[in-house]
Amino acid sequence: MTAASTISPLPKEHIIDLLFNFLRVEEELNPLLCGYFCKMMTAMMNSNKKPFCLYVFNPRNEVISSMIRHVYNRSIADTLVKILSTDINVSELEEELPNFMLSDKEQLIKIVTDLVAQIGTQEYEGKLNAAMVLQELYTNSRHLAAATKDAKMHKLLFAHLSSSDDLTIRSSLTVLITFFQKLPEVYDNNEGGESSKLDYEIKEDFDNNMGEYATALCDIIEADSTKVISQQYNSEQVKPFGFTRVQAMKIFLAIVKEGNISWTAHFGSLFSNLLKYTQDYPWNSALHKIVEEVFVSIIRSNSEYDLGSQTAFLEETNFFAFLAEFEATVEFEDSKRPLRAGNIASINILANILKENLSDELKKFSVENELFQAFDTEILIESNSNNNQPLAGHSTANDEDDDDSDDNHYETSMDKLFATFTQVKETYDSSRS
C-alpha cells in the first residue's frame, strides 16, 4: 500500500479552517491574494449562505474579528460590509448555533466598537475603510442598526476628536455626521423593546455628555487655520476655513436641527462667531450655507425653539449690530462694482430669513430694532429688487398667456444666454479654421 492511499480526507470543517487561516495572521496581507480570497468568500456566501453564515458568525472561528483587523485592505472592507449586511433569518440560525453573533447584543456592539478603534490605530487606508464600513452599517445592516447607535461607540468617536492625527479626526467626524444626520430615525421607535431601550440610552448619553461632546467640536471649529493661499482673488491673501472644520460644523448643524434646547445651549461660544466666519471666510460657500441653515432652524416660525431661545440666539450672535456695522467699502478691481466686505449674498440671505421665517412674537422683536430696520430700508430692499431682475437682458412679459413672451426664470434665461454664447463661439471657431 502506498503512502498516498493511507491519507484520510480532512473533515470539511477543518478544510474551511485552513482556508480562513489566511485571515488569522497578525502581519499585513498581500493585496492581490486578498482580492482572490474575497471573491471566494462572496461566491461561498451566494451559493450556500446558511452554512457560510453559521461558520463566519461563530465567534470561536474569529472570522469577523480577523477581517476587522485587516480592514486596511479595501477588498476585505467591502466584503465585510456584504457579510454584515446579508439578509438572513437570525432566529433560524440561532437555533443551530446558540452563541450566533448576530443575535447577541454585546457581540454586535463589540463589532462596532472594534471598527471605531481601528480609526485610531490603523494607518491611512485603514482609517478611511473603517469609517466607510461604519457608515455602510448605519444604512444597510438591519442586524447592526441598533449597535451603531450604542453610546459606547459615540464616546470612542468623540474621544478620537482630541487626536493629534488629522485623518483620525476627519474619519471620526465622517462617521458622526452620518449618525447625527439620521438622528430623527433614532427616536422613531416608541413601541418598547430592545431597540427603543437603546434609543433611550443614546438620548440619555447625549443629555449627560453633550457638554463634553460640544467642547470637542468647538475646539476643532474654533481652531484658526494658519494656512494662506496667496493671490487667490483680487491680489489678496485668502485663508481657507478647512475641510475638517467644515465637517465639525455639519455635526453642529445636525445637533441644532434636533431642536433640543439643552443640547444647543452647550455651543454658546460658537454662536458668537457664526457671523464672523462669514466675514473672515467670504468665499467658502459650504460654510455660509451651514450658517444660513443654523439661522433657519432656530428662528423659523415653526421652530422647536421657544421665543426666549430665539431672542437669546439673535442677541448672542449680535445679528442686528453685525448688519449695521458690516463694512461696505470694497470694489471688484475690474468692474468697480461696490460690494460689502465678505459675501453680500449670505448677508442678504440671513436678513431675508429673518424677515420671512419669524413668528409673530419674534417679528415684533425685529420691527422694534432700529439697526435691522435701517439695513432693511437702505440696503436689503434695493438688493432684493436687483436680484429679481431678469437675466440675460430679457424683460418680464405682461401677458402670462403669451407663449412667445420672454421668460425671466433663471433656468430659461441662462439657457438662452449660453445658447447665444455657444453660437457665437462656434461662429468664431469656424472663422479661424
Residue pairs with C-beta under 8 A, 6 or more apart in sequence:
10 18
13 55
16 55
17 61
19 40
20 55
20 61
20 63
20 66
22 29
22 33
22 37
23 29
23 37
23 63
23 66
23 67
23 70
23 76
24 62
24 66
26 69
28 70
28 72
29 70
29 73
29 76
31 73
31 75
34 70
34 73
34 75
34 76
35 75
37 75
38 75
38 76
38 78
38 79
41 79
41 83
42 79
42 82
44 52
45 52
45 53
45 82
45 83
45 86
49 86
49 88
50 88
50 93
53 86
53 88
53 93
54 93
54 96
54 97
54 100
55 61
55 63
56 63
56 64
56 83
57 63
57 64
57 93
57 97
57 100
57 101
57 102
58 97
58 99
58 100
58 101
59 65
59 99
59 101
59 107
64 80
64 83
64 84
64 101
64 111
65 114
67 76
67 79
67 80
67 83
68 80
68 111
68 114
68 115
68 118
68 130
69 118
70 76
71 77
71 80
71 115
71 118
71 122
71 126
71 129
71 130
71 133
72 122
72 123
72 125
72 126
72 129
73 125
73 129
74 125
74 129
77 129
77 130
77 132
77 133
80 133
81 132
81 133
81 136
81 137
81 140
81 141
84 111
84 133
84 137
84 141
84 143
84 144
85 136
85 137
85 140
85 141
85 143
88 102
90 100
90 102
90 103
90 143
91 103
93 100
93 102
93 103
94 100
94 103
101 107
101 108
101 111
102 108
102 143
105 146
105 147
105 194
108 143
108 144
108 146
108 147
109 147
109 150
109 152
109 153
111 144
111 147
112 134
112 137
112 144
112 147
112 148
112 150
112 153
113 150
113 152
113 153
113 156
115 130
115 133
115 134
115 137
116 130
116 134
116 153
116 156
116 157
116 160
116 172
116 175
117 156
118 126
118 127
118 130
119 127
119 130
119 131
119 157
119 160
119 168
119 171
119 172
119 175
120 156
120 160
120 163
120 168
122 129
122 130
124 167
127 167
127 168
127 171
128 167
128 171
130 171
131 171
131 172
131 174
131 175
134 148
134 175
134 178
135 174
135 175
135 178
137 144
137 145
137 148
138 145
138 148
138 178
138 179
138 182
139 178
139 182
141 148
145 195
146 194
146 195
146 198
147 153
148 179
149 179
149 186
149 198
149 199
149 202
150 198
150 201
150 202
151 201
151 202
151 204
151 205
154 176
154 179
154 202
154 205
154 213
155 205
155 209
157 172
157 175
157 176
158 172
158 176
158 209
158 212
158 213
158 216
160 168
160 169
160 171
160 172
161 169
161 172
161 173
161 216
161 217
161 219
161 220
162 216
162 219
163 169
163 172
166 244
169 220
169 244
170 243
170 244
170 247
173 220
173 244
173 247
173 248
173 250
173 251
174 247
176 251
177 247
177 250
177 251
177 254
180 251
180 254
180 255
181 250
181 254
183 254
183 258
184 258
186 199
186 202
186 203
187 199
187 203
189 195
189 196
189 199
190 196
206 213
206 260
206 263
207 262
207 263
210 255
210 262
210 263
210 266
211 266
213 266
214 255
214 263
214 266
214 267
215 266
217 248
217 251
217 252
217 267
218 267
218 269
218 270
220 244
220 245
220 248
221 245
221 248
221 249
221 252
221 270
222 269
222 270
222 273
223 245
225 239
225 240
225 241
225 242
225 245
227 239
227 240
227 242
228 237
228 238
228 239
229 237
229 238
229 239
229 240
230 237
231 237
232 238
232 283
233 283
234 332
234 333
235 333
238 283
239 280
239 281
240 281
240 284
241 277
241 281
241 284
241 287
246 284
246 286
246 287
246 290
249 287
249 290
250 290
252 267
252 270
252 290
252 294
253 290
253 293
253 294
253 297
255 263
255 264
255 267
256 264
256 267
256 294
256 297
256 298
257 293
257 297
258 304
259 297
259 303
259 304
259 305
260 304
261 304
261 305
261 306
261 309
264 298
264 305
264 309
268 316
271 313
271 316
271 317
272 316
272 317
272 318
274 291
274 294
274 317
275 291
275 317
275 318
275 319
275 322
275 350
277 287
277 291
278 287
278 288
278 291
278 342
278 343
278 346
278 347
279 326
279 341
279 342
280 342
281 287
282 341
282 342
282 343
283 343
285 343
288 343
288 345
288 346
291 346
291 350
292 346
292 349
292 350
292 353
295 350
295 353
295 354
296 353
296 357
297 303
298 305
298 309
298 310
298 313
299 305
299 310
299 313
299 314
299 353
299 354
299 357
299 358
299 362
300 353
300 357
301 357
301 358
301 359
301 362
303 310
303 359
305 313
307 359
307 361
307 362
310 359
310 362
311 362
311 365
314 320
314 365
319 350
319 354
320 366
320 369
320 371
320 372
321 371
323 347
323 351
323 371
323 372
323 375
324 371
324 374
324 375
326 340
326 341
326 342
326 347
327 340
327 341
328 338
328 340
328 341
328 379
329 338
329 341
330 338
330 339
330 340
330 341
331 337
331 338
331 339
332 339
340 347
344 383
348 380
348 383
348 384
348 387
351 372
351 375
351 376
351 380
352 380
352 384
354 366
354 372
355 366
355 376
355 380
358 365
358 366
366 372
367 373
390 396
390 406
390 408
390 413
391 408
391 410
391 413
391 414
391 417
392 413
392 414
392 416
392 417
392 420
394 406
394 407
394 408
394 413
394 416
395 406
395 408
396 406
396 408
397 405
397 406
399 405
407 413
